[in-house]
Amino acid sequence: MNREGLVYIVGAGPGDPELITVKGLACLRKSDVVAHDRLVHPSLLEEARPGAEIIDVEAPTRLRHKVFCTNL
């Protein structure tokens, strides 16, 4: 299984879905996985590629993943 890939961190703007950047929308439309929080407008999630896995990172779950970035 190939575990290499690209990660794009895209800000969804101040809540208005029309204010996302062109590049951000392009990334959203080609992503295999979209992880989002409660601040994203629901209509932006509809722009995700068909078949993309949509993950609400704030949804209650028994399994919590923590990722620590040390090379920023």
mmCIF file of the N, C-alpha and C atoms, coordinates in Angstrom:
data_MODEL
# 
_entry.id   MODEL 
# 
loop_
_atom_site.group_PDB 
_atom_site.id 
_atom_site.type_symbol 
_atom_site.label_atom_id 
_atom_site.label_alt_id 
_atom_site.label_comp_id 
_atom_site.label_asym_id 
_atom_site.label_entity_id 
_atom_site.label_seq_id 
_atom_site.pdbx_PDB_ins_code 
_atom_site.Cartn_x 
_atom_site.Cartn_y 
_atom_site.Cartn_z 
_atom_site.occupancy 
_atom_site.B_iso_or_equiv 
_atom_site.pdbx_formal_charge 
_atom_site.auth_seq_id 
_atom_site.auth_comp_id 
_atom_site.auth_asym_id 
_atom_site.auth_atom_id 
_atom_site.pdbx_PDB_model_num 
ATOM 1   N N  . MET A 1 1  ? 0.838   -1.168 0.000  1.00 0.00 ? 1  MET A N  1 
ATOM 2   C CA . MET A 1 1  ? 0.000   0.000  0.000  1.00 0.00 ? 1  MET A CA 1 
ATOM 3   C C  . MET A 1 1  ? 0.887   1.236  0.000  1.00 0.00 ? 1  MET A C  1 
ATOM 4   N N  . ASN A 1 2  ? 0.622   2.144  -0.912 1.00 0.00 ? 2  ASN A N  1 
ATOM 5   C CA . ASN A 1 2  ? 1.365   3.402  -0.977 1.00 0.00 ? 2  ASN A CA 1 
ATOM 6   C C  . ASN A 1 2  ? 0.817   4.358  0.067  1.00 0.00 ? 2  ASN A C  1 
ATOM 7   N N  . ARG A 1 3  ? 1.661   4.827  0.961  1.00 0.00 ? 3  ARG A N  1 
ATOM 8   C CA . ARG A 1 3  ? 1.225   5.751  2.015  1.00 0.00 ? 3  ARG A CA 1 
ATOM 9   C C  . ARG A 1 3  ? 1.730   7.164  1.769  1.00 0.00 ? 3  ARG A C  1 
ATOM 10  N N  . GLU A 1 4  ? 2.329   7.406  0.611  1.00 0.00 ? 4  GLU A N  1 
ATOM 11  C CA . GLU A 1 4  ? 2.802   8.743  0.302  1.00 0.00 ? 4  GLU A CA 1 
ATOM 12  C C  . GLU A 1 4  ? 1.676   9.551  -0.312 1.00 0.00 ? 4  GLU A C  1 
ATOM 13  N N  . GLY A 1 5  ? 1.703   10.826 -0.087 1.00 0.00 ? 5  GLY A N  1 
ATOM 14  C CA . GLY A 1 5  ? 0.710   11.706 -0.671 1.00 0.00 ? 5  GLY A CA 1 
ATOM 15  C C  . GLY A 1 5  ? 1.015   13.142 -0.315 1.00 0.00 ? 5  GLY A C  1 
ATOM 16  N N  . LEU A 1 6  ? 0.123   13.994 -0.709 1.00 0.00 ? 6  LEU A N  1 
ATOM 17  C CA . LEU A 1 6  ? 0.233   15.412 -0.415 1.00 0.00 ? 6  LEU A CA 1 
ATOM 18  C C  . LEU A 1 6  ? -0.848  15.814 0.561  1.00 0.00 ? 6  LEU A C  1 
ATOM 19  N N  . VAL A 1 7  ? -0.525  16.760 1.417  1.00 0.00 ? 7  VAL A N  1 
ATOM 20  C CA . VAL A 1 7  ? -1.508  17.311 2.343  1.00 0.00 ? 7  VAL A CA 1 
ATOM 21  C C  . VAL A 1 7  ? -1.600  18.803 2.064  1.00 0.00 ? 7  VAL A C  1 
ATOM 22  N N  . TYR A 1 8  ? -2.811  19.257 1.830  1.00 0.00 ? 8  TYR A N  1 
ATOM 23  C CA . TYR A 1 8  ? -3.065  20.680 1.661  1.00 0.00 ? 8  TYR A CA 1 
ATOM 24  C C  . TYR A 1 8  ? -3.873  21.152 2.861  1.00 0.00 ? 8  TYR A C  1 
ATOM 25  N N  . ILE A 1 9  ? -3.441  22.234 3.467  1.00 0.00 ? 9  ILE A N  1 
ATOM 26  C CA . ILE A 1 9  ? -4.202  22.842 4.548  1.00 0.00 ? 9  ILE A CA 1 
ATOM 27  C C  . ILE A 1 9  ? -4.853  24.080 3.950  1.00 0.00 ? 9  ILE A C  1 
ATOM 28  N N  . VAL A 1 10 ? -6.183  24.048 3.907  1.00 0.00 ? 10 VAL A N  1 
ATOM 29  C CA . VAL A 1 10 ? -6.940  25.107 3.240  1.00 0.00 ? 10 VAL A CA 1 
ATOM 30  C C  . VAL A 1 10 ? -7.857  25.765 4.249  1.00 0.00 ? 10 VAL A C  1 
ATOM 31  N N  . GLY A 1 11 ? -7.747  27.056 4.382  1.00 0.00 ? 11 GLY A N  1 
ATOM 32  C CA . GLY A 1 11 ? -8.685  27.807 5.204  1.00 0.00 ? 11 GLY A CA 1 
ATOM 33  C C  . GLY A 1 11 ? -9.944  28.061 4.399  1.00 0.00 ? 11 GLY A C  1 
ATOM 34  N N  . ALA A 1 12 ? -11.074 27.860 5.008  1.00 0.00 ? 12 ALA A N  1 
ATOM 35  C CA . ALA A 1 12 ? -12.346 28.001 4.287  1.00 0.00 ? 12 ALA A CA 1 
ATOM 36  C C  . ALA A 1 12 ? -12.882 29.425 4.336  1.00 0.00 ? 12 ALA A C  1 
ATOM 37  N N  . GLY A 1 13 ? -12.107 30.340 4.841  1.00 0.00 ? 13 GLY A N  1 
ATOM 38  C CA . GLY A 1 13 ? -12.556 31.729 4.881  1.00 0.00 ? 13 GLY A CA 1 
ATOM 39  C C  . GLY A 1 13 ? -13.394 32.015 6.116  1.00 0.00 ? 13 GLY A C  1 
ATOM 40  N N  . PRO A 1 14 ? -14.033 33.182 6.125  1.00 0.00 ? 14 PRO A N  1 
ATOM 41  C CA . PRO A 1 14 ? -14.783 33.621 7.304  1.00 0.00 ? 14 PRO A CA 1 
ATOM 42  C C  . PRO A 1 14 ? -16.210 33.084 7.379  1.00 0.00 ? 14 PRO A C  1 
ATOM 43  N N  . GLY A 1 15 ? -16.469 31.982 6.735  1.00 0.00 ? 15 GLY A N  1 
ATOM 44  C CA . GLY A 1 15 ? -17.794 31.370 6.836  1.00 0.00 ? 15 GLY A CA 1 
ATOM 45  C C  . GLY A 1 15 ? -18.637 31.501 5.585  1.00 0.00 ? 15 GLY A C  1 
ATOM 46  N N  . ASP A 1 16 ? -18.257 32.392 4.683  1.00 0.00 ? 16 ASP A N  1 
ATOM 47  C CA . ASP A 1 16 ? -18.979 32.563 3.425  1.00 0.00 ? 16 ASP A CA 1 
ATOM 48  C C  . ASP A 1 16 ? -18.332 31.652 2.383  1.00 0.00 ? 16 ASP A C  1 
ATOM 49  N N  . PRO A 1 17 ? -19.068 30.667 1.866  1.00 0.00 ? 17 PRO A N  1 
ATOM 50  C CA . PRO A 1 17 ? -18.459 29.714 0.933  1.00 0.00 ? 17 PRO A CA 1 
ATOM 51  C C  . PRO A 1 17 ? -17.963 30.360 -0.358 1.00 0.00 ? 17 PRO A C  1 
ATOM 52  N N  . GLU A 1 18 ? -18.420 31.535 -0.676 1.00 0.00 ? 18 GLU A N  1 
ATOM 53  C CA . GLU A 1 18 ? -17.961 32.206 -1.892 1.00 0.00 ? 18 GLU A CA 1 
ATOM 54  C C  . GLU A 1 18 ? -16.578 32.846 -1.710 1.00 0.00 ? 18 GLU A C  1 
ATOM 55  N N  . LEU A 1 19 ? -16.055 32.848 -0.493 1.00 0.00 ? 19 LEU A N  1 
ATOM 56  C CA . LEU A 1 19 ? -14.774 33.493 -0.241 1.00 0.00 ? 19 LEU A CA 1 
ATOM 57  C C  . LEU A 1 19 ? -13.594 32.525 -0.185 1.00 0.00 ? 19 LEU A C  1 
ATOM 58  N N  . ILE A 1 20 ? -13.808 31.246 -0.442 1.00 0.00 ? 20 ILE A N  1 
ATOM 59  C CA . ILE A 1 20 ? -12.686 30.309 -0.505 1.00 0.00 ? 20 ILE A CA 1 
ATOM 60  C C  . ILE A 1 20 ? -11.840 30.657 -1.728 1.00 0.00 ? 20 ILE A C  1 
ATOM 61  N N  . THR A 1 21 ? -10.546 30.447 -1.644 1.00 0.00 ? 21 THR A N  1 
ATOM 62  C CA . THR A 1 21 ? -9.681  30.773 -2.778 1.00 0.00 ? 21 THR A CA 1 
ATOM 63  C C  . THR A 1 21 ? -9.898  29.785 -3.918 1.00 0.00 ? 21 THR A C  1 
ATOM 64  N N  . VAL A 1 22 ? -9.516  30.196 -5.109 1.00 0.00 ? 22 VAL A N  1 
ATOM 65  C CA . VAL A 1 22 ? -9.630  29.327 -6.288 1.00 0.00 ? 22 VAL A CA 1 
ATOM 66  C C  . VAL A 1 22 ? -8.775  28.078 -6.092 1.00 0.00 ? 22 VAL A C  1 
ATOM 67  N N  . LYS A 1 23 ? -7.559  28.251 -5.579 1.00 0.00 ? 23 LYS A N  1 
ATOM 68  C CA . LYS A 1 23 ? -6.678  27.092 -5.358 1.00 0.00 ? 23 LYS A CA 1 
ATOM 69  C C  . LYS A 1 23 ? -7.238  26.181 -4.267 1.00 0.00 ? 23 LYS A C  1 
ATOM 70  N N  . GLY A 1 24 ? -7.796  26.772 -3.211 1.00 0.00 ? 24 GLY A N  1 
ATOM 71  C CA . GLY A 1 24 ? -8.399  25.969 -2.150 1.00 0.00 ? 24 GLY A CA 1 
ATOM 72  C C  . GLY A 1 24 ? -9.543  25.111 -2.669 1.00 0.00 ? 24 GLY A C  1 
ATOM 73  N N  . LEU A 1 25 ? -10.380 25.698 -3.512 1.00 0.00 ? 25 LEU A N  1 
ATOM 74  C CA . LEU A 1 25 ? -11.495 24.950 -4.091 1.00 0.00 ? 25 LEU A CA 1 
ATOM 75  C C  . LEU A 1 25 ? -10.993 23.844 -5.012 1.00 0.00 ? 25 LEU A C  1 
ATOM 76  N N  . ALA A 1 26 ? -9.945  24.124 -5.777 1.00 0.00 ? 26 ALA A N  1 
ATOM 77  C CA . ALA A 1 26 ? -9.363  23.097 -6.650 1.00 0.00 ? 26 ALA A CA 1 
ATOM 78  C C  . ALA A 1 26 ? -8.816  21.927 -5.834 1.00 0.00 ? 26 ALA A C  1 
ATOM 79  N N  . CYS A 1 27 ? -8.154  22.226 -4.720 1.00 0.00 ? 27 CYS A N  1 
ATOM 80  C CA . CYS A 1 27 ? -7.632  21.167 -3.844 1.00 0.00 ? 27 CYS A CA 1 
ATOM 81  C C  . CYS A 1 27 ? -8.776  20.336 -3.279 1.00 0.00 ? 27 CYS A C  1 
ATOM 82  N N  . LEU A 1 28 ? -9.820  20.995 -2.847 1.00 0.00 ? 28 LEU A N  1 
ATOM 83  C CA . LEU A 1 28 ? -10.982 20.304 -2.292 1.00 0.00 ? 28 LEU A CA 1 
ATOM 84  C C  . LEU A 1 28 ? -11.598 19.362 -3.313 1.00 0.00 ? 28 LEU A C  1 
ATOM 85  N N  . ARG A 1 29 ? -11.684 19.800 -4.550 1.00 0.00 ? 29 ARG A N  1 
ATOM 86  C CA . ARG A 1 29 ? -12.326 19.016 -5.610 1.00 0.00 ? 29 ARG A CA 1 
ATOM 87  C C  . ARG A 1 29 ? -11.508 17.816 -6.056 1.00 0.00 ? 29 ARG A C  1 
ATOM 88  N N  . LYS A 1 30 ? -10.207 17.782 -5.747 1.00 0.00 ? 30 LYS A N  1 
ATOM 89  C CA . LYS A 1 30 ? -9.390  16.636 -6.169 1.00 0.00 ? 30 LYS A CA 1 
ATOM 90  C C  . LYS A 1 30 ? -8.920  15.760 -5.005 1.00 0.00 ? 30 LYS A C  1 
ATOM 91  N N  . SER A 1 31 ? -9.306  16.113 -3.798 1.00 0.00 ? 31 SER A N  1 
ATOM 92  C CA . SER A 1 31 ? -8.827  15.385 -2.616 1.00 0.00 ? 31 SER A CA 1 
ATOM 93  C C  . SER A 1 31 ? -9.497  14.025 -2.452 1.00 0.00 ? 31 SER A C  1 
ATOM 94  N N  . ASP A 1 32 ? -8.724  13.077 -1.950 1.00 0.00 ? 32 ASP A N  1 
ATOM 95  C CA . ASP A 1 32 ? -9.265  11.756 -1.613 1.00 0.00 ? 32 ASP A CA 1 
ATOM 96  C C  . ASP A 1 32 ? -9.900  11.778 -0.225 1.00 0.00 ? 32 ASP A C  1 
ATOM 97  N N  . VAL A 1 33 ? -9.365  12.621 0.655  1.00 0.00 ? 33 VAL A N  1 
ATOM 98  C CA . VAL A 1 33 ? -9.852  12.722 2.035  1.00 0.00 ? 33 VAL A CA 1 
ATOM 99  C C  . VAL A 1 33 ? -9.963  14.203 2.384  1.00 0.00 ? 33 VAL A C  1 
ATOM 100 N N  . VAL A 1 34 ? -11.070 14.578 3.009  1.00 0.00 ? 34 VAL A N  1 
ATOM 101 C CA . VAL A 1 34 ? -11.265 15.947 3.477  1.00 0.00 ? 34 VAL A CA 1 
ATOM 102 C C  . VAL A 1 34 ? -11.559 15.887 4.972  1.00 0.00 ? 34 VAL A C  1 
ATOM 103 N N  . ALA A 1 35 ? -10.659 16.467 5.763  1.00 0.00 ? 35 ALA A N  1 
ATOM 104 C CA . ALA A 1 35 ? -10.871 16.546 7.210  1.00 0.00 ? 35 ALA A CA 1 
ATOM 105 C C  . ALA A 1 35 ? -11.284 17.982 7.514  1.00 0.00 ? 35 ALA A C  1 
ATOM 106 N N  . HIS A 1 36 ? -12.379 18.153 8.255  1.00 0.00 ? 36 HIS A N  1 
ATOM 107 C CA . HIS A 1 36 ? -12.893 19.497 8.504  1.00 0.00 ? 36 HIS A CA 1 
ATOM 108 C C  . HIS A 1 36 ? -13.369 19.635 9.943  1.00 0.00 ? 36 HIS A C  1 
ATOM 109 N N  . ASP A 1 37 ? -13.515 20.887 10.365 1.00 0.00 ? 37 ASP A N  1 
ATOM 110 C CA . ASP A 1 37 ? -14.059 21.170 11.688 1.00 0.00 ? 37 ASP A CA 1 
ATOM 111 C C  . ASP A 1 37 ? -15.428 21.833 11.525 1.00 0.00 ? 37 ASP A C  1 
ATOM 112 N N  . ARG A 1 38 ? -15.983 22.308 12.615 1.00 0.00 ? 38 ARG A N  1 
ATOM 113 C CA . ARG A 1 38 ? -17.343 22.854 12.594 1.00 0.00 ? 38 ARG A CA 1 
ATOM 114 C C  . ARG A 1 38 ? -17.443 24.195 11.877 1.00 0.00 ? 38 ARG A C  1 
ATOM 115 N N  . LEU A 1 39 ? -16.320 24.821 11.577 1.00 0.00 ? 39 LEU A N  1 
ATOM 116 C CA . LEU A 1 39 ? -16.348 26.143 10.968 1.00 0.00 ? 39 LEU A CA 1 
ATOM 117 C C  . LEU A 1 39 ? -16.566 26.121 9.455  1.00 0.00 ? 39 LEU A C  1 
ATOM 118 N N  . VAL A 1 40 ? -16.404 24.969 8.821  1.00 0.00 ? 40 VAL A N  1 
ATOM 119 C CA . VAL A 1 40 ? -16.577 24.906 7.376  1.00 0.00 ? 40 VAL A CA 1 
ATOM 120 C C  . VAL A 1 40 ? -18.065 24.966 7.029  1.00 0.00 ? 40 VAL A C  1 
ATOM 121 N N  . HIS A 1 41 ? -18.389 25.725 5.988  1.00 0.00 ? 41 HIS A N  1 
ATOM 122 C CA . HIS A 1 41 ? -19.773 25.812 5.533  1.00 0.00 ? 41 HIS A CA 1 
ATOM 123 C C  . HIS A 1 41 ? -20.139 24.494 4.844  1.00 0.00 ? 41 HIS A C  1 
ATOM 124 N N  . PRO A 1 42 ? -21.313 23.916 5.143  1.00 0.00 ? 42 PRO A N  1 
ATOM 125 C CA . PRO A 1 42 ? -21.707 22.625 4.556  1.00 0.00 ? 42 PRO A CA 1 
ATOM 126 C C  . PRO A 1 42 ? -21.685 22.605 3.032  1.00 0.00 ? 42 PRO A C  1 
ATOM 127 N N  . SER A 1 43 ? -21.963 23.722 2.386  1.00 0.00 ? 43 SER A N  1 
ATOM 128 C CA . SER A 1 43 ? -21.961 23.726 0.917  1.00 0.00 ? 43 SER A CA 1 
ATOM 129 C C  . SER A 1 43 ? -20.558 23.502 0.351  1.00 0.00 ? 43 SER A C  1 
ATOM 130 N N  . LEU A 1 44 ? -19.524 23.845 1.113  1.00 0.00 ? 44 LEU A N  1 
ATOM 131 C CA . LEU A 1 44 ? -18.168 23.563 0.638  1.00 0.00 ? 44 LEU A CA 1 
ATOM 132 C C  . LEU A 1 44 ? -17.881 22.074 0.623  1.00 0.00 ? 44 LEU A C  1 
ATOM 133 N N  . LEU A 1 45 ? -18.429 21.349 1.576  1.00 0.00 ? 45 LEU A N  1 
ATOM 134 C CA . LEU A 1 45 ? -18.225 19.893 1.595  1.00 0.00 ? 45 LEU A CA 1 
ATOM 135 C C  . LEU A 1 45 ? -18.874 19.229 0.385  1.00 0.00 ? 45 LEU A C  1 
ATOM 136 N N  . GLU A 1 46 ? -19.913 19.840 -0.141 1.00 0.00 ? 46 GLU A N  1 
ATOM 137 C CA . GLU A 1 46 ? -20.564 19.309 -1.350 1.00 0.00 ? 46 GLU A CA 1 
ATOM 138 C C  . GLU A 1 46 ? -19.663 19.439 -2.573 1.00 0.00 ? 46 GLU A C  1 
ATOM 139 N N  . GLU A 1 47 ? -18.631 20.269 -2.484 1.00 0.00 ? 47 GLU A N  1 
ATOM 140 C CA . GLU A 1 47 ? -17.688 20.452 -3.588 1.00 0.00 ? 47 GLU A CA 1 
ATOM 141 C C  . GLU A 1 47 ? -16.617 19.372 -3.624 1.00 0.00 ? 47 GLU A C  1 
ATOM 142 N N  . ALA A 1 48 ? -16.540 18.550 -2.594 1.00 0.00 ? 48 ALA A N  1 
ATOM 143 C CA . ALA A 1 48 ? -15.527 17.492 -2.550 1.00 0.00 ? 48 ALA A CA 1 
ATOM 144 C C  . ALA A 1 48 ? -15.739 16.508 -3.697 1.00 0.00 ? 48 ALA A C  1 
ATOM 145 N N  . ARG A 1 49 ? -14.658 15.909 -4.103 1.00 0.00 ? 49 ARG A N  1 
ATOM 146 C CA . ARG A 1 49 ? -14.688 14.917 -5.180 1.00 0.00 ? 49 ARG A CA 1 
ATOM 147 C C  . ARG A 1 49 ? -15.646 13.787 -4.824 1.00 0.00 ? 49 ARG A C  1 
ATOM 148 N N  . PRO A 1 50 ? -16.474 13.338 -5.780 1.00 0.00 ? 50 PRO A N  1 
ATOM 149 C CA . PRO A 1 50 ? -17.329 12.178 -5.491 1.00 0.00 ? 50 PRO A CA 1 
ATOM 150 C C  . PRO A 1 50 ? -16.474 10.992 -5.039 1.00 0.00 ? 50 PRO A C  1 
ATOM 151 N N  . GLY A 1 51 ? -16.863 10.376 -3.953 1.00 0.00 ? 51 GLY A N  1 
ATOM 152 C CA . GLY A 1 51 ? -16.117 9.251  -3.414 1.00 0.00 ? 51 GLY A CA 1 
ATOM 153 C C  . GLY A 1 51 ? -15.075 9.648  -2.385 1.00 0.00 ? 51 GLY A C  1 
ATOM 154 N N  . ALA A 1 52 ? -14.858 10.941 -2.197 1.00 0.00 ? 52 ALA A N  1 
ATOM 155 C CA . ALA A 1 52 ? -13.884 11.383 -1.198 1.00 0.00 ? 52 ALA A CA 1 
ATOM 156 C C  . ALA A 1 52 ? -14.394 11.054 0.196  1.00 0.00 ? 52 ALA A C  1 
ATOM 157 N N  . GLU A 1 53 ? -13.481 10.686 1.069  1.00 0.00 ? 53 GLU A N  1 
ATOM 158 C CA . GLU A 1 53 ? -13.835 10.421 2.466  1.00 0.00 ? 53 GLU A CA 1 
ATOM 159 C C  . GLU A 1 53 ? -13.907 11.763 3.197  1.00 0.00 ? 53 GLU A C  1 
ATOM 160 N N  . ILE A 1 54 ? -15.032 12.043 3.827  1.00 0.00 ? 54 ILE A N  1 
ATOM 161 C CA . ILE A 1 54 ? -15.237 13.289 4.564  1.00 0.00 ? 54 ILE A CA 1 
ATOM 162 C C  . ILE A 1 54 ? -15.165 12.962 6.051  1.00 0.00 ? 54 ILE A C  1 
ATOM 163 N N  . ILE A 1 55 ? -14.251 13.612 6.754  1.00 0.00 ? 55 ILE A N  1 
ATOM 164 C CA . ILE A 1 55 ? -14.043 13.327 8.175  1.00 0.00 ? 55 ILE A CA 1 
ATOM 165 C C  . ILE A 1 55 ? -14.292 14.596 8.989  1.00 0.00 ? 55 ILE A C  1 
ATOM 166 N N  . ASP A 1 56 ? -15.259 14.532 9.885  1.00 0.00 ? 56 ASP A N  1 
ATOM 167 C CA . ASP A 1 56 ? -15.508 15.616 10.825 1.00 0.00 ? 56 ASP A CA 1 
ATOM 168 C C  . ASP A 1 56 ? -14.570 15.392 12.006 1.00 0.00 ? 56 ASP A C  1 
ATOM 169 N N  . VAL A 1 57 ? -13.545 16.219 12.127 1.00 0.00 ? 57 VAL A N  1 
ATOM 170 C CA . VAL A 1 57 ? -12.529 15.994 13.156 1.00 0.00 ? 57 VAL A CA 1 
ATOM 171 C C  . VAL A 1 57 ? -13.034 16.304 14.554 1.00 0.00 ? 57 VAL A C  1 
ATOM 172 N N  . GLU A 1 58 ? -14.201 16.909 14.665 1.00 0.00 ? 58 GLU A N  1 
ATOM 173 C CA . GLU A 1 58 ? -14.752 17.227 15.977 1.00 0.00 ? 58 GLU A CA 1 
ATOM 174 C C  . GLU A 1 58 ? -15.882 16.292 16.388 1.00 0.00 ? 58 GLU A C  1 
ATOM 175 N N  . ALA A 1 59 ? -16.208 15.336 15.537 1.00 0.00 ? 59 ALA A N  1 
ATOM 176 C CA . ALA A 1 59 ? -17.275 14.388 15.869 1.00 0.00 ? 59 ALA A CA 1 
ATOM 177 C C  . ALA A 1 59 ? -16.824 13.502 17.025 1.00 0.00 ? 59 ALA A C  1 
ATOM 178 N N  . PRO A 1 60 ? -17.722 13.219 17.968 1.00 0.00 ? 60 PRO A N  1 
ATOM 179 C CA . PRO A 1 60 ? -17.342 12.331 19.071 1.00 0.00 ? 60 PRO A CA 1 
ATOM 180 C C  . PRO A 1 60 ? -17.010 10.928 18.547 1.00 0.00 ? 60 PRO A C  1 
ATOM 181 N N  . THR A 1 61 ? -15.949 10.395 19.032 1.00 0.00 ? 61 THR A N  1 
ATOM 182 C CA . THR A 1 61 ? -15.540 9.058  18.616 1.00 0.00 ? 61 THR A CA 1 
ATOM 183 C C  . THR A 1 61 ? -14.745 8.412  19.747 1.00 0.00 ? 61 THR A C  1 
ATOM 184 N N  . ARG A 1 62 ? -14.736 7.104  19.752 1.00 0.00 ? 62 ARG A N  1 
ATOM 185 C CA . ARG A 1 62 ? -13.941 6.391  20.749 1.00 0.00 ? 62 ARG A CA 1 
ATOM 186 C C  . ARG A 1 62 ? -12.465 6.412  20.383 1.00 0.00 ? 62 ARG A C  1 
ATOM 187 N N  . LEU A 1 63 ? -12.181 6.607  19.118 1.00 0.00 ? 63 LEU A N  1 
ATOM 188 C CA . LEU A 1 63 ? -10.806 6.569  18.635 1.00 0.00 ? 63 LEU A CA 1 
ATOM 189 C C  . LEU A 1 63 ? -10.365 7.978  18.269 1.00 0.00 ? 63 LEU A C  1 
ATOM 190 N N  . ARG A 1 64 ? -9.386  8.483  18.952 1.00 0.00 ? 64 ARG A N  1 
ATOM 191 C CA . ARG A 1 64 ? -8.873  9.818  18.675 1.00 0.00 ? 64 ARG A CA 1 
ATOM 192 C C  . ARG A 1 64 ? -7.451  9.702  18.141 1.00 0.00 ? 64 ARG A C  1 
ATOM 193 N N  . HIS A 1 65 ? -7.171  10.403 17.084 1.00 0.00 ? 65 HIS A N  1 
ATOM 194 C CA . HIS A 1 65 ? -5.826  10.439 16.516 1.00 0.00 ? 65 HIS A CA 1 
ATOM 195 C C  . HIS A 1 65 ? -5.242  11.798 16.801 1.00 0.00 ? 65 HIS A C  1 
ATOM 196 N N  . LYS A 1 66 ? -3.996  11.811 17.210 1.00 0.00 ? 66 LYS A N  1 
ATOM 197 C CA . LYS A 1 66 ? -3.291  13.068 17.401 1.00 0.00 ? 66 LYS A CA 1 
ATOM 198 C C  . LYS A 1 66 ? -2.073  13.045 16.500 1.00 0.00 ? 66 LYS A C  1 
ATOM 199 N N  . VAL A 1 67 ? -1.888  14.118 15.784 1.00 0.00 ? 67 VAL A N  1 
ATOM 200 C CA . VAL A 1 67 ? -0.735  14.237 14.894 1.00 0.00 ? 67 VAL A CA 1 
ATOM 201 C C  . VAL A 1 67 ? 0.078   15.428 15.375 1.00 0.00 ? 67 VAL A C  1 
ATOM 202 N N  . PHE A 1 68 ? 1.336   15.217 15.578 1.00 0.00 ? 68 PHE A N  1 
ATOM 203 C CA . PHE A 1 68 ? 2.216   16.274 16.027 1.00 0.00 ? 68 PHE A CA 1 
ATOM 204 C C  . PHE A 1 68 ? 3.174   16.625 14.904 1.00 0.00 ? 68 PHE A C  1 
ATOM 205 N N  . CYS A 1 69 ? 3.229   17.878 14.536 1.00 0.00 ? 69 CYS A N  1 
ATOM 206 C CA . CYS A 1 69 ? 4.130   18.353 13.495 1.00 0.00 ? 69 CYS A CA 1 
ATOM 207 C C  . CYS A 1 69 ? 5.335   18.984 14.164 1.00 0.00 ? 69 CYS A C  1 
ATOM 208 N N  . THR A 1 70 ? 6.492   18.415 13.914 1.00 0.00 ? 70 THR A N  1 
ATOM 209 C CA . THR A 1 70 ? 7.696   18.932 14.561 1.00 0.00 ? 70 THR A CA 1 
ATOM 210 C C  . THR A 1 70 ? 8.626   19.606 13.567 1.00 0.00 ? 70 THR A C  1 
ATOM 211 N N  . ASN A 1 71 ? 8.338   19.501 12.283 1.00 0.00 ? 71 ASN A N  1 
ATOM 212 C CA . ASN A 1 71 ? 9.241   20.047 11.266 1.00 0.00 ? 71 ASN A CA 1 
ATOM 213 C C  . ASN A 1 71 ? 8.665   21.277 10.590 1.00 0.00 ? 71 ASN A C  1 
ATOM 214 N N  . LEU A 1 72 ? 7.922   22.093 11.313 1.00 0.00 ? 72 LEU A N  1 
ATOM 215 C CA . LEU A 1 72 ? 7.345   23.282 10.690 1.00 0.00 ? 72 LEU A CA 1 
ATOM 216 C C  . LEU A 1 72 ? 8.259   24.459 10.820 1.00 0.00 ? 72 LEU A C  1 
# 
